[in-house]
Amino acid sequence: MATVQDIEIPDSATRNALALEDLQDMQGEKMVLNMGPSHPATHGVLRIVLELDGELITKAAPDVGFLHRGDEKIAENMTYTQFIPYTDRLDYLAPLANNVAYALAVEKLLGVHDKLPPRCQYIRVMCAELARISSHLLGLGAFSMDMGAVTVFLLTFTEREKIYNLCESLTGARLTTSYTRIGGVARDLPPGWVEQCRKFLDEVVVNINEAETLLTRNRIWVDRVRDLAVISKADAIDYGLSGPNLRGSGIEYDLRKNQPYLCYKDLDFDIPVGSTGDCYDRYLVRMEEMRQSVRIIHQCLEKIPGGADNKSKEPINVDDGKIVLPPKQKVMSSMEELIHQFMLVTEGVNCPPGETYFGHENPKGELGFYINSKGGGTPYRMKIRSPSFVNLSIIPKIFPGCMMSDTVAILGSLDFVMGECDR
Amino acid sequence: MLNLDLVNQLKAKFGDIISEPTEFRGEITVKLADAEKIVEVCECAKTKLGFDYLVDISSIDNYGEDPRWTMVYHLRNFTNGAELRIKTNVSEEKSELPTVLSVWATSNWHEREIYDMMGIRFSGHPDLRRILMWEGYPYFPLRKDFPLAGKPTNVPDVAFTRVTPMEGGPFVTLPSSNDAITREPRVRVPEGAEPGLSDKQLAKK
């Protein structure tokens, strides 16, 4: 009977190798971290499932849809005019721009988009640009606050408050503006609005400059955002980016210049583009876009037909009783206007059969409406091409290789809004 | 005209499966007869004709007609600004066509959305999951036979849906040439479902 048992004692070299193997196993273990849907840096309800190796992100899977309300289904079941309030709730940081985009899309289907009276066009351009400033201010404030610069947030929100006041006196509402109508706008500029707007423009430039002095050459800011999440030109096009995210990558494409609508071709403005496509470039592009928007609104206030108080009674709506509601006075006294009013309210604007796509340069990118009509007052199918949805689809591409702490910076620089992404 | 030139080049390459272009409000649309060829056509449009940017993919439910699905691809050329819409039909029995993911990376989420909303599948798509609705949701809500009020569903521990009460709700009309009463029913209860209850009514129960 054997009483001796062989015990295997490894020599020191083998022991070290074994220990290293164990260690590598531990290093190689990936951790899955759930970020969101309720996280302050996700600006709404975005969930990202991150796979981490230490502090390094190896995989990112965004999960969207928490704010899905079925806007496209709703649109199929109501008249074109009834859908205007729903557009407020797409990009709820720039409701005026959504109103303009939607009205133009339906007008294109109707074939009246190039027959809009000039005063209406100028008012709409001012609305869209005010919305752009408002959206970029919020984007900048939230971006910098996520990075720890709370002062900028306070500065930009002071200015946004003034834009909301302008919206309130123009439309009657601060957030849910519903200002445009098919074929025009709901009402003319109120008395004193032009002066109020000029005053705001002078003040906002001062504050943008102050925010710029706090950030653009700030060592901490630059170190955190420069060369981070670089999106190459080819990737930006391949992933269908639009708006400041596309231009940040150095592609000079802006629907206001490349497919001019409204009166943009009569206005003088520049399109800022980035050079490397990192977070810093996207930040710089948004900064400059705000200045360009101020420039555009100044020109509009100068050139608007009829001036501030519209003494010459310039029309603000298309002159077509089958598209725009007639004045109430005439509805009560004239047969034809009564019929128009009745038909518009019950049947909606009678659109021809056909299909059109209209893309609008919204603050977040290209907001497009594809409308398929079989005639009548309701769309057969309406697809909303939302910029935030498309812009977010690049996350799995740019996140891997970044640090965990960079996620908030990248999300801030992409500047998305979930109301529009999820529709 | 630039857009028409490009379409004619596409027609010269693929022949009869590309229809004559139609123009409406300055937008050019061509129909592709064979949905299986969509990848080749898109590849050619991208590499030969410079349509490097895919703006959007939409789908249309032609409920009651055959073929039931129409896919709409909206292409743009960044260099010269040309735009083109390609439409192709897919039958209900098949409900599947190849993915264009190899041509444009952006089609990934667009195709997932179409699968989620209408239930059209994309062969070759690596990650064809629901995107806006949750995993396990049994219906395709953007189909024309899915009621506006919704249908009751329940995925335990994930999410549930109830039928929405429509009484006194927003003024909604159905797109058809019927009379106003048929087109605007205030209560639209889906077949086989209990009528929707408001929160007040539910509390009483």
Interface residues (C-beta under 8 A of the other chain):
Chain A: V64 G65 H68 G70 E72 K73 I74 E76 N77 M78 T79 Q82 K108 L109 G111 D235 I237 D238 Y239 G240 I251 Y253 N258 Q259 T346 G348 G354 E355 T356 Y357 G359 E366 G368 Y370 N372 K374 G376 G377 T378 P379 Y380 R381 K383 R385 F389 V390 L392 S393 K397 D422 R423
Chain B: F24 R25 E27 T29 D52 Y53 L54 V55 D56 S58 I60 D61 V72 H74 F78 G81 R85 W104 A105 T106 N108 W109 H110 E113 M117 R130 I131 L132 M133 W134 P141 L142 F146 L148 P170 F171 V172 T173 L174 P175 S177 A180
